[in-house]
Amino acid sequence: MLAAYATLLVFVLVALLFAVVSLGASFLLRPRVPDSIKKSVYECGMEAVGTTEIKTNIRFYLFALLFVLFDVEVLFVYPWAVSAKVLGGIALLDMLIFMGILFLGLIFAWKKGALAWE
């Protein structure tokens, strides 16, 4: 049992080492040519007009969060669907409860107007 954790520990250490070495090498090997043009803001070749502070409607964020919520739901449903025969009836009941809660959340968001795109 401990050997499985040792393998996982070695895997994590190799991943961390790879990340540190990659970032360190890119920092050490990059060209260092200081230039004022490099430090300026790039706006597709045009000068910026007006302020960069704009008010974004909260509906965009709410819509994105709902998308992520129901997208992550698929991550839970797919493995269950693949192994549904092995898991048995109690897993079916669990998944029906899970899907019911998500369905109630969808109905709640719909009633609140979170899915209305104007």
Biopython code that builds the backbone (N, CA, C, O; Angstrom):
import numpy as np
from Bio.PDB.StructureBuilder import StructureBuilder

atoms = [
    (1, "MET", "N", (0.827, -1.196, 0.000)),
    (1, "MET", "CA", (0.000, 0.000, 0.000)),
    (1, "MET", "C", (0.872, 1.262, 0.000)),
    (1, "MET", "O", (0.569, 2.238, -0.686)),
    (2, "LEU", "N", (1.941, 1.224, 0.769)),
    (2, "LEU", "CA", (2.827, 2.370, 0.857)),
    (2, "LEU", "C", (3.592, 2.587, -0.446)),
    (2, "LEU", "O", (3.984, 3.713, -0.752)),
    (3, "ALA", "N", (3.806, 1.530, -1.209)),
    (3, "ALA", "CA", (4.524, 1.641, -2.483)),
    (3, "ALA", "C", (3.728, 2.487, -3.484)),
    (3, "ALA", "O", (4.312, 3.213, -4.288)),
    (4, "ALA", "N", (2.406, 2.391, -3.434)),
    (4, "ALA", "CA", (1.578, 3.200, -4.334)),
    (4, "ALA", "C", (1.743, 4.680, -4.018)),
    (4, "ALA", "O", (1.805, 5.506, -4.929)),
    (5, "TYR", "N", (1.816, 5.021, -2.736)),
    (5, "TYR", "CA", (2.019, 6.411, -2.355)),
    (5, "TYR", "C", (3.428, 6.877, -2.711)),
    (5, "TYR", "O", (3.626, 8.041, -3.058)),
    (6, "ALA", "N", (4.394, 5.987, -2.628)),
    (6, "ALA", "CA", (5.759, 6.338, -3.001)),
    (6, "ALA", "C", (5.837, 6.657, -4.490)),
    (6, "ALA", "O", (6.531, 7.591, -4.891)),
    (7, "THR", "N", (5.135, 5.891, -5.302)),
    (7, "THR", "CA", (5.085, 6.153, -6.736)),
    (7, "THR", "C", (4.440, 7.505, -7.005)),
    (7, "THR", "O", (4.915, 8.267, -7.848)),
    (8, "LEU", "N", (3.369, 7.800, -6.298)),
    (8, "LEU", "CA", (2.701, 9.087, -6.449)),
    (8, "LEU", "C", (3.618, 10.225, -6.019)),
    (8, "LEU", "O", (3.661, 11.262, -6.681)),
    (9, "LEU", "N", (4.342, 10.052, -4.934)),
    (9, "LEU", "CA", (5.272, 11.065, -4.451)),
    (9, "LEU", "C", (6.379, 11.319, -5.471)),
    (9, "LEU", "O", (6.742, 12.469, -5.718)),
    (10, "VAL", "N", (6.913, 10.259, -6.059)),
    (10, "VAL", "CA", (7.948, 10.416, -7.080)),
    (10, "VAL", "C", (7.384, 11.157, -8.290)),
    (10, "VAL", "O", (8.057, 12.018, -8.857)),
    (11, "PHE", "N", (6.177, 10.837, -8.681)),
    (11, "PHE", "CA", (5.530, 11.504, -9.808)),
    (11, "PHE", "C", (5.363, 12.990, -9.533)),
    (11, "PHE", "O", (5.650, 13.811, -10.403)),
    (12, "VAL", "N", (4.906, 13.350, -8.341)),
    (12, "VAL", "CA", (4.719, 14.759, -7.985)),
    (12, "VAL", "C", (6.059, 15.477, -7.941)),
    (12, "VAL", "O", (6.163, 16.613, -8.404)),
    (13, "LEU", "N", (7.078, 14.841, -7.397)),
    (13, "LEU", "CA", (8.395, 15.461, -7.331)),
    (13, "LEU", "C", (8.976, 15.692, -8.727)),
    (13, "LEU", "O", (9.565, 16.742, -8.984)),
    (14, "VAL", "N", (8.817, 14.729, -9.620)),
    (14, "VAL", "CA", (9.303, 14.896, -10.994)),
    (14, "VAL", "C", (8.541, 16.024, -11.683)),
    (14, "VAL", "O", (9.141, 16.807, -12.419)),
    (15, "ALA", "N", (7.241, 16.122, -11.459)),
    (15, "ALA", "CA", (6.445, 17.190, -12.064)),
    (15, "ALA", "C", (6.897, 18.552, -11.547)),
    (15, "ALA", "O", (7.053, 19.490, -12.328)),
    (16, "LEU", "N", (7.106, 18.666, -10.248)),
    (16, "LEU", "CA", (7.571, 19.931, -9.681)),
    (16, "LEU", "C", (8.970, 20.281, -10.184)),
    (16, "LEU", "O", (9.241, 21.438, -10.505)),
    (17, "LEU", "N", (9.846, 19.302, -10.253)),
    (17, "LEU", "CA", (11.193, 19.528, -10.750)),
    (17, "LEU", "C", (11.163, 19.989, -12.204)),
    (17, "LEU", "O", (11.899, 20.900, -12.585)),
    (18, "PHE", "N", (10.327, 19.370, -13.005)),
    (18, "PHE", "CA", (10.191, 19.758, -14.405)),
    (18, "PHE", "C", (9.714, 21.207, -14.519)),
    (18, "PHE", "O", (10.233, 21.970, -15.333)),
    (19, "ALA", "N", (8.722, 21.586, -13.701)),
    (19, "ALA", "CA", (8.204, 22.951, -13.746)),
    (19, "ALA", "C", (9.274, 23.957, -13.332)),
    (19, "ALA", "O", (9.446, 24.986, -13.984)),
    (20, "VAL", "N", (9.985, 23.665, -12.260)),
    (20, "VAL", "CA", (11.011, 24.590, -11.774)),
    (20, "VAL", "C", (12.146, 24.711, -12.784)),
    (20, "VAL", "O", (12.603, 25.821, -13.058)),
    (21, "VAL", "N", (12.610, 23.604, -13.339)),
    (21, "VAL", "CA", (13.701, 23.637, -14.314)),
    (21, "VAL", "C", (13.253, 24.369, -15.585)),
    (21, "VAL", "O", (14.026, 25.147, -16.143)),
    (22, "SER", "N", (12.048, 24.139, -16.043)),
    (22, "SER", "CA", (11.559, 24.807, -17.255)),
    (22, "SER", "C", (11.474, 26.315, -17.056)),
    (22, "SER", "O", (11.934, 27.087, -17.898)),
    (23, "LEU", "N", (10.886, 26.727, -15.945)),
    (23, "LEU", "CA", (10.769, 28.159, -15.680)),
    (23, "LEU", "C", (12.136, 28.802, -15.464)),
    (23, "LEU", "O", (12.386, 29.911, -15.936)),
    (24, "GLY", "N", (13.014, 28.108, -14.754)),
    (24, "GLY", "CA", (14.350, 28.641, -14.527)),
    (24, "GLY", "C", (15.134, 28.769, -15.819)),
    (24, "GLY", "O", (15.810, 29.776, -16.033)),
    (25, "ALA", "N", (15.056, 27.769, -16.681)),
    (25, "ALA", "CA", (15.766, 27.811, -17.960)),
    (25, "ALA", "C", (15.230, 28.923, -18.846)),
    (25, "ALA", "O", (16.011, 29.622, -19.493)),
    (26, "SER", "N", (13.920, 29.103, -18.888)),
    (26, "SER", "CA", (13.362, 30.175, -19.719)),
    (26, "SER", "C", (13.761, 31.544, -19.177)),
    (26, "SER", "O", (13.973, 32.477, -19.952)),
    (27, "PHE", "N", (13.865, 31.676, -17.852)),
    (27, "PHE", "CA", (14.294, 32.950, -17.271)),
    (27, "PHE", "C", (15.766, 33.227, -17.578)),
    (27, "PHE", "O", (16.133, 34.360, -17.890)),
    (28, "LEU", "N", (16.600, 32.205, -17.490)),
    (28, "LEU", "CA", (18.029, 32.397, -17.721)),
    (28, "LEU", "C", (18.387, 32.561, -19.200)),
    (28, "LEU", "O", (19.336, 33.277, -19.521)),
    (29, "LEU", "N", (17.660, 31.925, -20.090)),
    (29, "LEU", "CA", (17.999, 31.925, -21.509)),
    (29, "LEU", "C", (17.284, 32.994, -22.331)),
    (29, "LEU", "O", (17.579, 33.147, -23.516)),
    (30, "ARG", "N", (16.363, 33.727, -21.740)),
    (30, "ARG", "CA", (15.613, 34.715, -22.511)),
    (30, "ARG", "C", (16.493, 35.900, -22.870)),
    (30, "ARG", "O", (17.418, 36.240, -22.131)),
    (31, "PRO", "N", (16.209, 36.526, -23.998)),
    (31, "PRO", "CA", (16.994, 37.717, -24.359)),
    (31, "PRO", "C", (16.572, 38.900, -23.488)),
    (31, "PRO", "O", (15.388, 39.112, -23.228)),
    (32, "ARG", "N", (17.570, 39.663, -23.048)),
    (32, "ARG", "CA", (17.287, 40.826, -22.207)),
    (32, "ARG", "C", (17.641, 42.085, -22.994)),
    (32, "ARG", "O", (18.782, 42.546, -22.972)),
    (33, "VAL", "N", (16.656, 42.625, -23.681)),
    (33, "VAL", "CA", (16.849, 43.845, -24.444)),
    (33, "VAL", "C", (15.825, 44.861, -23.932)),
    (33, "VAL", "O", (14.676, 44.857, -24.374)),
    (34, "PRO", "N", (16.234, 45.733, -23.003)),
    (34, "PRO", "CA", (15.267, 46.710, -22.480)),
    (34, "PRO", "C", (14.898, 47.723, -23.559)),
    (34, "PRO", "O", (15.762, 48.249, -24.260)),
    (35, "ASP", "N", (13.621, 47.981, -23.675)),
    (35, "ASP", "CA", (13.139, 48.900, -24.690)),
    (35, "ASP", "C", (11.839, 49.525, -24.199)),
    (35, "ASP", "O", (11.003, 48.838, -23.612)),
    (36, "SER", "N", (11.667, 50.808, -24.432)),
    (36, "SER", "CA", (10.443, 51.473, -23.974)),
    (36, "SER", "C", (9.229, 51.018, -24.771)),
    (36, "SER", "O", (8.114, 51.023, -24.251)),
    (37, "ILE", "N", (9.427, 50.627, -26.014)),
    (37, "ILE", "CA", (8.303, 50.159, -26.830)),
    (37, "ILE", "C", (7.786, 48.826, -26.306)),
    (37, "ILE", "O", (6.583, 48.570, -26.349)),
    (38, "LYS", "N", (8.688, 47.967, -25.809)),
    (38, "LYS", "CA", (8.256, 46.686, -25.268)),
    (38, "LYS", "C", (7.389, 46.862, -24.029)),
    (38, "LYS", "O", (6.503, 46.047, -23.770)),
    (39, "LYS", "N", (7.636, 47.913, -23.269)),
    (39, "LYS", "CA", (6.894, 48.136, -22.035)),
    (39, "LYS", "C", (5.586, 48.888, -22.246)),
    (39, "LYS", "O", (4.818, 49.061, -21.300)),
    (40, "SER", "N", (5.322, 49.333, -23.460)),
    (40, "SER", "CA", (4.091, 50.076, -23.728)),
    (40, "SER", "C", (2.925, 49.105, -23.929)),
    (40, "SER", "O", (3.117, 47.923, -24.215)),
    (41, "VAL", "N", (1.731, 49.633, -23.772)),
    (41, "VAL", "CA", (0.520, 48.829, -23.914)),
    (41, "VAL", "C", (0.233, 48.617, -25.396)),
    (41, "VAL", "O", (0.298, 49.560, -26.185)),
    (42, "TYR", "N", (-0.085, 47.381, -25.774)),
    (42, "TYR", "CA", (-0.366, 47.060, -27.170)),
    (42, "TYR", "C", (-1.865, 47.072, -27.406)),
    (42, "TYR", "O", (-2.603, 46.304, -26.789)),
    (43, "GLU", "N", (-2.315, 47.940, -28.297)),
    (43, "GLU", "CA", (-3.739, 48.065, -28.619)),
    (43, "GLU", "C", (-3.948, 47.875, -30.120)),
    (43, "GLU", "O", (-4.556, 48.729, -30.766)),
    (44, "CYS", "N", (-3.469, 46.802, -30.671)),
    (44, "CYS", "CA", (-3.644, 46.492, -32.090)),
    (44, "CYS", "C", (-3.078, 47.589, -32.983)),
    (44, "CYS", "O", (-3.610, 47.841, -34.063)),
    (45, "GLY", "N", (-2.017, 48.236, -32.550)),
    (45, "GLY", "CA", (-1.390, 49.257, -33.364)),
    (45, "GLY", "C", (-2.036, 50.619, -33.266)),
    (45, "GLY", "O", (-1.588, 51.553, -33.930)),
    (46, "MET", "N", (-3.081, 50.767, -32.456)),
    (46, "MET", "CA", (-3.781, 52.040, -32.340)),
    (46, "MET", "C", (-3.590, 52.602, -30.934)),
    (46, "MET", "O", (-3.398, 51.859, -29.971)),
    (47, "GLU", "N", (-3.646, 53.905, -30.840)),
    (47, "GLU", "CA", (-3.587, 54.546, -29.533)),
    (47, "GLU", "C", (-4.888, 54.271, -28.785)),
    (47, "GLU", "O", (-5.965, 54.253, -29.380)),
    (48, "ALA", "N", (-4.776, 54.057, -27.471)),
    (48, "ALA", "CA", (-5.964, 53.813, -26.653)),
    (48, "ALA", "C", (-6.797, 55.081, -26.558)),
    (48, "ALA", "O", (-6.268, 56.180, -26.394)),
    (49, "VAL", "N", (-8.107, 54.909, -26.663)),
    (49, "VAL", "CA", (-9.026, 56.040, -26.589)),
    (49, "VAL", "C", (-9.908, 55.836, -25.375)),
    (49, "VAL", "O", (-10.508, 54.774, -25.212)),
    (50, "GLY", "N", (-9.993, 56.836, -24.529)),
    (50, "GLY", "CA", (-10.865, 56.765, -23.372)),
    (50, "GLY", "C", (-10.239, 55.979, -22.236)),
    (50, "GLY", "O", (-9.048, 55.669, -22.249)),
    (51, "THR", "N", (-11.058, 55.669, -21.269)),
    (51, "THR", "CA", (-10.594, 54.955, -20.092)),
    (51, "THR", "C", (-10.711, 53.449, -20.290)),
    (51, "THR", "O", (-11.515, 52.975, -21.092)),
    (52, "THR", "N", (-9.914, 52.722, -19.563)),
    (52, "THR", "CA", (-9.985, 51.265, -19.647)),
    (52, "THR", "C", (-10.936, 50.690, -18.610)),
    (52, "THR", "O", (-11.178, 49.484, -18.584)),
    (53, "GLU", "N", (-11.472, 51.545, -17.760)),
    (53, "GLU", "CA", (-12.407, 51.081, -16.731)),
    (53, "GLU", "C", (-13.814, 51.069, -17.295)),
    (53, "GLU", "O", (-14.415, 52.120, -17.518)),
    (54, "ILE", "N", (-14.334, 49.873, -17.523)),
    (54, "ILE", "CA", (-15.698, 49.739, -18.009)),
    (54, "ILE", "C", (-16.467, 48.869, -17.041)),
    (54, "ILE", "O", (-15.889, 48.029, -16.351)),
    (55, "LYS", "N", (-17.751, 49.065, -16.992)),
    (55, "LYS", "CA", (-18.589, 48.249, -16.117)),
    (55, "LYS", "C", (-19.169, 47.106, -16.934)),
    (55, "LYS", "O", (-19.910, 47.318, -17.894)),
    (56, "THR", "N", (-18.819, 45.904, -16.537)),
    (56, "THR", "CA", (-19.322, 44.722, -17.209)),
    (56, "THR", "C", (-20.556, 44.233, -16.469)),
    (56, "THR", "O", (-20.585, 44.197, -15.239)),
    (57, "ASN", "N", (-21.551, 43.865, -17.217)),
    (57, "ASN", "CA", (-22.789, 43.378, -16.615)),
    (57, "ASN", "C", (-22.527, 42.071, -15.874)),
    (57, "ASN", "O", (-21.833, 41.192, -16.385)),
    (58, "ILE", "N", (-23.072, 41.949, -14.694)),
    (58, "ILE", "CA", (-22.876, 40.755, -13.867)),
    (58, "ILE", "C", (-23.490, 39.525, -14.528)),
    (58, "ILE", "O", (-23.133, 38.396, -14.191)),
    (59, "ARG", "N", (-24.404, 39.737, -15.460)),
    (59, "ARG", "CA", (-25.064, 38.617, -16.132)),
    (59, "ARG", "C", (-24.068, 37.754, -16.897)),
    (59, "ARG", "O", (-24.259, 36.543, -17.001)),
    (60, "PHE", "N", (-23.005, 38.357, -17.436)),
    (60, "PHE", "CA", (-21.990, 37.582, -18.142)),
    (60, "PHE", "C", (-21.288, 36.607, -17.197)),
    (60, "PHE", "O", (-21.065, 35.447, -17.544)),
    (61, "TYR", "N", (-20.941, 37.088, -15.997)),
    (61, "TYR", "CA", (-20.273, 36.241, -15.021)),
    (61, "TYR", "C", (-21.207, 35.135, -14.523)),
    (61, "TYR", "O", (-20.792, 33.988, -14.356)),
    (62, "LEU", "N", (-22.456, 35.490, -14.292)),
    (62, "LEU", "CA", (-23.426, 34.509, -13.824)),
    (62, "LEU", "C", (-23.645, 33.421, -14.865)),
    (62, "LEU", "O", (-23.727, 32.239, -14.531)),
    (63, "PHE", "N", (-23.739, 33.823, -16.117)),
    (63, "PHE", "CA", (-23.918, 32.863, -17.197)),
    (63, "PHE", "C", (-22.710, 31.942, -17.295)),
    (63, "PHE", "O", (-22.863, 30.735, -17.482)),
    (64, "ALA", "N", (-21.507, 32.503, -17.169)),
    (64, "ALA", "CA", (-20.286, 31.697, -17.229)),
    (64, "ALA", "C", (-20.213, 30.724, -16.057)),
    (64, "ALA", "O", (-19.820, 29.572, -16.242)),
    (65, "LEU", "N", (-20.582, 31.163, -14.860)),
    (65, "LEU", "CA", (-20.561, 30.270, -13.699)),
    (65, "LEU", "C", (-21.570, 29.140, -13.846)),
    (65, "LEU", "O", (-21.286, 28.003, -13.469)),
    (66, "LEU", "N", (-22.740, 29.440, -14.385)),
    (66, "LEU", "CA", (-23.720, 28.387, -14.615)),
    (66, "LEU", "C", (-23.214, 27.390, -15.653)),
    (66, "LEU", "O", (-23.428, 26.185, -15.518)),
    (67, "PHE", "N", (-22.548, 27.889, -16.682)),
    (67, "PHE", "CA", (-21.971, 26.982, -17.675)),
    (67, "PHE", "C", (-20.946, 26.063, -17.032)),
    (67, "PHE", "O", (-20.959, 24.855, -17.268)),
    (68, "VAL", "N", (-20.054, 26.630, -16.216)),
    (68, "VAL", "CA", (-19.028, 25.821, -15.554)),
    (68, "VAL", "C", (-19.684, 24.801, -14.628)),
    (68, "VAL", "O", (-19.254, 23.649, -14.575)),
    (69, "LEU", "N", (-20.715, 25.209, -13.902)),
    (69, "LEU", "CA", (-21.407, 24.291, -12.996)),
    (69, "LEU", "C", (-21.954, 23.084, -13.745)),
    (69, "LEU", "O", (-21.736, 21.947, -13.326)),
    (70, "PHE", "N", (-22.660, 23.314, -14.843)),
    (70, "PHE", "CA", (-23.263, 22.201, -15.565)),
    (70, "PHE", "C", (-22.246, 21.466, -16.429)),
    (70, "PHE", "O", (-22.479, 20.324, -16.825)),
    (71, "ASP", "N", (-21.136, 22.103, -16.721)),
    (71, "ASP", "CA", (-20.068, 21.421, -17.429)),
    (71, "ASP", "C", (-19.346, 20.454, -16.495)),
    (71, "ASP", "O", (-18.992, 19.343, -16.891)),
    (72, "VAL", "N", (-19.134, 20.880, -15.264)),
    (72, "VAL", "CA", (-18.494, 20.014, -14.265)),
    (72, "VAL", "C", (-19.425, 18.854, -13.906)),
    (72, "VAL", "O", (-18.964, 17.771, -13.545)),
    (73, "GLU", "N", (-20.717, 19.082, -14.005)),
    (73, "GLU", "CA", (-21.678, 17.999, -13.745)),
    (73, "GLU", "C", (-21.407, 16.805, -14.650)),
    (73, "GLU", "O", (-21.531, 15.658, -14.219)),
    (74, "VAL", "N", (-21.041, 17.064, -15.889)),
    (74, "VAL", "CA", (-20.755, 15.982, -16.827)),
    (74, "VAL", "C", (-19.569, 15.158, -16.342)),
    (74, "VAL", "O", (-19.519, 13.948, -16.565)),
    (75, "LEU", "N", (-18.617, 15.807, -15.681)),
    (75, "LEU", "CA", (-17.465, 15.078, -15.149)),
    (75, "LEU", "C", (-17.878, 14.062, -14.086)),
    (75, "LEU", "O", (-17.219, 13.035, -13.921)),
    (76, "PHE", "N", (-18.949, 14.340, -13.375)),
    (76, "PHE", "CA", (-19.436, 13.400, -12.370)),
    (76, "PHE", "C", (-20.364, 12.341, -12.963)),
    (76, "PHE", "O", (-20.399, 11.203, -12.495)),
    (77, "VAL", "N", (-21.108, 12.720, -13.986)),
    (77, "VAL", "CA", (-22.082, 11.792, -14.566)),
    (77, "VAL", "C", (-21.407, 10.754, -15.465)),
    (77, "VAL", "O", (-21.816, 9.593, -15.472)),
    (78, "TYR", "N", (-20.403, 11.144, -16.205)),
    (78, "TYR", "CA", (-19.782, 10.226, -17.162)),
    (78, "TYR", "C", (-19.167, 8.991, -16.494)),
    (78, "TYR", "O", (-19.455, 7.877, -16.930)),
    (79, "PRO", "N", (-18.335, 9.138, -15.456)),
    (79, "PRO", "CA", (-17.791, 7.920, -14.829)),
    (79, "PRO", "C", (-18.879, 7.049, -14.215)),
    (79, "PRO", "O", (-18.772, 5.823, -14.211)),
    (80, "TRP", "N", (-19.909, 7.676, -13.704)),
    (80, "TRP", "CA", (-21.007, 6.896, -13.143)),
    (80, "TRP", "C", (-21.699, 6.097, -14.243)),
    (80, "TRP", "O", (-22.032, 4.928, -14.050)),
    (81, "ALA", "N", (-21.915, 6.729, -15.398)),
    (81, "ALA", "CA", (-22.596, 6.043, -16.498)),
    (81, "ALA", "C", (-21.762, 4.879, -17.022)),
    (81, "ALA", "O", (-22.315, 3.856, -17.427)),
    (82, "VAL", "N", (-20.451, 5.022, -17.019)),
    (82, "VAL", "CA", (-19.584, 3.960, -17.517)),
    (82, "VAL", "C", (-19.637, 2.746, -16.598)),
    (82, "VAL", "O", (-19.613, 1.608, -17.066)),
    (83, "SER", "N", (-19.709, 2.986, -15.296)),
    (83, "SER", "CA", (-19.683, 1.869, -14.342)),
    (83, "SER", "C", (-21.020, 1.678, -13.643)),
    (83, "SER", "O", (-21.045, 1.217, -12.502)),
    (84, "ALA", "N", (-22.124, 2.011, -14.282)),
    (84, "ALA", "CA", (-23.443, 1.917, -13.657)),
    (84, "ALA", "C", (-23.824, 0.471, -13.330)),
    (84, "ALA", "O", (-24.421, 0.218, -12.284)),
    (85, "LYS", "N", (-23.491, -0.473, -14.199)),
    (85, "LYS", "CA", (-23.853, -1.872, -13.945)),
    (85, "LYS", "C", (-23.141, -2.416, -12.719)),
    (85, "LYS", "O", (-23.723, -3.169, -11.939)),
    (86, "VAL", "N", (-21.886, -2.036, -12.548)),
    (86, "VAL", "CA", (-21.092, -2.543, -11.426)),
    (86, "VAL", "C", (-21.558, -1.926, -10.111)),
    (86, "VAL", "O", (-21.569, -2.600, -9.080)),
    (87, "LEU", "N", (-21.943, -0.652, -10.138)),
    (87, "LEU", "CA", (-22.292, 0.057, -8.910)),
    (87, "LEU", "C", (-23.630, -0.376, -8.329)),
    (87, "LEU", "O", (-23.797, -0.402, -7.110)),
    (88, "GLY", "N", (-24.566, -0.711, -9.176)),
    (88, "GLY", "CA", (-25.833, -1.220, -8.685)),
    (88, "GLY", "C", (-26.891, -0.145, -8.477)),
    (88, "GLY", "O", (-26.759, 0.990, -8.933)),
    (89, "GLY", "N", (-27.952, -0.549, -7.767)),
    (89, "GLY", "CA", (-29.129, 0.292, -7.592)),
    (89, "GLY", "C", (-28.911, 1.491, -6.686)),
    (89, "GLY", "O", (-29.502, 2.546, -6.912)),
    (90, "ILE", "N", (-28.077, 1.352, -5.669)),
    (90, "ILE", "CA", (-27.858, 2.475, -4.757)),
    (90, "ILE", "C", (-27.160, 3.619, -5.472)),
    (90, "ILE", "O", (-27.411, 4.785, -5.164)),
    (91, "ALA", "N", (-26.281, 3.302, -6.428)),
    (91, "ALA", "CA", (-25.617, 4.344, -7.208)),
    (91, "ALA", "C", (-26.619, 5.052, -8.117)),
    (91, "ALA", "O", (-26.502, 6.254, -8.356)),
    (92, "LEU", "N", (-27.606, 4.307, -8.625)),
    (92, "LEU", "CA", (-28.649, 4.918, -9.438)),
    (92, "LEU", "C", (-29.443, 5.913, -8.604)),
    (92, "LEU", "O", (-29.746, 7.013, -9.066)),
    (93, "LEU", "N", (-29.776, 5.533, -7.388)),
    (93, "LEU", "CA", (-30.506, 6.430, -6.500)),
    (93, "LEU", "C", (-29.669, 7.670, -6.177)),
    (93, "LEU", "O", (-30.184, 8.788, -6.183)),
    (94, "ASP", "N", (-28.397, 7.472, -5.901)),
    (94, "ASP", "CA", (-27.509, 8.605, -5.627)),
    (94, "ASP", "C", (-27.434, 9.555, -6.812)),
    (94, "ASP", "O", (-27.480, 10.774, -6.644)),
    (95, "MET", "N", (-27.320, 8.996, -8.008)),
    (95, "MET", "CA", (-27.219, 9.843, -9.191)),
    (95, "MET", "C", (-28.536, 10.551, -9.472)),
    (95, "MET", "O", (-28.531, 11.688, -9.944)),
    (96, "LEU", "N", (-29.657, 9.911, -9.194)),
    (96, "LEU", "CA", (-30.944, 10.579, -9.373)),
    (96, "LEU", "C", (-31.092, 11.742, -8.398)),
    (96, "LEU", "O", (-31.631, 12.786, -8.764)),
    (97, "ILE", "N", (-30.628, 11.580, -7.184)),
    (97, "ILE", "CA", (-30.661, 12.679, -6.217)),
    (97, "ILE", "C", (-29.756, 13.818, -6.687)),
    (97, "ILE", "O", (-30.143, 14.985, -6.630)),
    (98, "PHE", "N", (-28.558, 13.479, -7.147)),
    (98, "PHE", "CA", (-27.618, 14.479, -7.648)),
    (98, "PHE", "C", (-28.212, 15.243, -8.826)),
    (98, "PHE", "O", (-28.155, 16.472, -8.866)),
    (99, "MET", "N", (-28.780, 14.516, -9.784)),
    (99, "MET", "CA", (-29.371, 15.163, -10.954)),
    (99, "MET", "C", (-30.600, 15.989, -10.561)),
    (99, "MET", "O", (-30.857, 17.039, -11.151)),
    (100, "GLY", "N", (-31.349, 15.519, -9.574)),
    (100, "GLY", "CA", (-32.508, 16.280, -9.100)),
    (100, "GLY", "C", (-32.103, 17.608, -8.486)),
    (100, "GLY", "O", (-32.734, 18.633, -8.744)),
    (101, "ILE", "N", (-31.058, 17.594, -7.678)),
    (101, "ILE", "CA", (-30.576, 18.835, -7.075)),
    (101, "ILE", "C", (-30.095, 19.799, -8.161)),
    (101, "ILE", "O", (-30.374, 20.997, -8.096)),
    (102, "LEU", "N", (-29.383, 19.286, -9.145)),
    (102, "LEU", "CA", (-28.933, 20.138, -10.237)),
    (102, "LEU", "C", (-30.099, 20.661, -11.065)),
    (102, "LEU", "O", (-30.076, 21.801, -11.529)),
    (103, "PHE", "N", (-31.102, 19.840, -11.246)),
    (103, "PHE", "CA", (-32.279, 20.280, -11.990)),
    (103, "PHE", "C", (-33.005, 21.384, -11.237)),
    (103, "PHE", "O", (-33.465, 22.351, -11.845)),
    (104, "LEU", "N", (-33.113, 21.249, -9.917)),
    (104, "LEU", "CA", (-33.731, 22.305, -9.120)),
    (104, "LEU", "C", (-32.928, 23.600, -9.212)),
    (104, "LEU", "O", (-33.505, 24.686, -9.267)),
    (105, "GLY", "N", (-31.596, 23.491, -9.229)),
    (105, "GLY", "CA", (-30.766, 24.671, -9.403)),
    (105, "GLY", "C", (-30.976, 25.330, -10.754)),
    (105, "GLY", "O", (-30.989, 26.556, -10.860)),
    (106, "LEU", "N", (-31.141, 24.514, -11.787)),
    (106, "LEU", "CA", (-31.408, 25.046, -13.116)),
    (106, "LEU", "C", (-32.754, 25.763, -13.162)),
    (106, "LEU", "O", (-32.863, 26.842, -13.745)),
    (107, "ILE", "N", (-33.767, 25.177, -12.559)),
    (107, "ILE", "CA", (-35.092, 25.805, -12.507)),
    (107, "ILE", "C", (-35.021, 27.124, -11.735)),
    (107, "ILE", "O", (-35.629, 28.114, -12.143)),
    (108, "PHE", "N", (-34.281, 27.141, -10.621)),
    (108, "PHE", "CA", (-34.120, 28.353, -9.835)),
    (108, "PHE", "C", (-33.436, 29.444, -10.651)),
    (108, "PHE", "O", (-33.874, 30.595, -10.634)),
    (109, "ALA", "N", (-32.368, 29.096, -11.367)),
    (109, "ALA", "CA", (-31.665, 30.080, -12.197)),
    (109, "ALA", "C", (-32.555, 30.580, -13.328)),
    (109, "ALA", "O", (-32.511, 31.757, -13.686)),
    (110, "TRP", "N", (-33.357, 29.690, -13.884)),
    (110, "TRP", "CA", (-34.260, 30.070, -14.959)),
    (110, "TRP", "C", (-35.320, 31.047, -14.453)),
    (110, "TRP", "O", (-35.616, 32.043, -15.113)),
    (111, "LYS", "N", (-35.891, 30.760, -13.279)),
    (111, "LYS", "CA", (-36.920, 31.631, -12.699)),
    (111, "LYS", "C", (-36.359, 33.005, -12.343)),
    (111, "LYS", "O", (-37.056, 34.014, -12.454)),
    (112, "LYS", "N", (-35.092, 33.039, -11.914)),
    (112, "LYS", "CA", (-34.462, 34.312, -11.550)),
    (112, "LYS", "C", (-34.050, 35.121, -12.785)),
    (112, "LYS", "O", (-33.669, 36.284, -12.657)),
    (113, "GLY", "N", (-34.121, 34.525, -13.967)),
    (113, "GLY", "CA", (-33.770, 35.219, -15.196)),
    (113, "GLY", "C", (-32.291, 35.169, -15.526)),
    (113, "GLY", "O", (-31.820, 35.952, -16.351)),
    (114, "ALA", "N", (-31.543, 34.261, -14.898)),
    (114, "ALA", "CA", (-30.105, 34.178, -15.135)),
    (114, "ALA", "C", (-29.782, 33.643, -16.521)),
    (114, "ALA", "O", (-28.687, 33.876, -17.032)),
    (115, "LEU", "N", (-30.705, 32.941, -17.127)),
    (115, "LEU", "CA", (-30.455, 32.364, -18.449)),
    (115, "LEU", "C", (-31.036, 33.207, -19.579)),
    (115, "LEU", "O", (-30.916, 32.844, -20.749)),
    (116, "ALA", "N", (-31.665, 34.334, -19.236)),
    (116, "ALA", "CA", (-32.220, 35.207, -20.268)),
    (116, "ALA", "C", (-31.093, 36.050, -20.840)),
    (116, "ALA", "O", (-30.448, 36.810, -20.118)),
    (117, "TRP", "N", (-30.861, 35.915, -22.125)),
    (117, "TRP", "CA", (-29.774, 36.646, -22.783)),
    (117, "TRP", "C", (-30.402, 37.740, -23.641)),
    (117, "TRP", "O", (-31.062, 37.452, -24.639)),
    (118, "GLU", "N", (-30.196, 38.976, -23.253)),
    (118, "GLU", "CA", (-30.818, 40.098, -23.961)),
    (118, "GLU", "C", (-29.810, 40.903, -24.716)),
    (118, "GLU", "O", (-30.166, 41.885, -25.367)),
]
sb = StructureBuilder()
sb.init_structure("model")
sb.init_model(0)
sb.init_chain("A")
sb.init_seg("    ")
for serial, (resi, resn, name, xyz) in enumerate(atoms, 1):
    if name == "N":
        sb.init_residue(resn, " ", resi, " ")
    sb.init_atom(name, np.array(xyz, "f"), 0.0, 1.0, " ", f" {name:<3s}", serial, name[0])
structure = sb.get_structure()
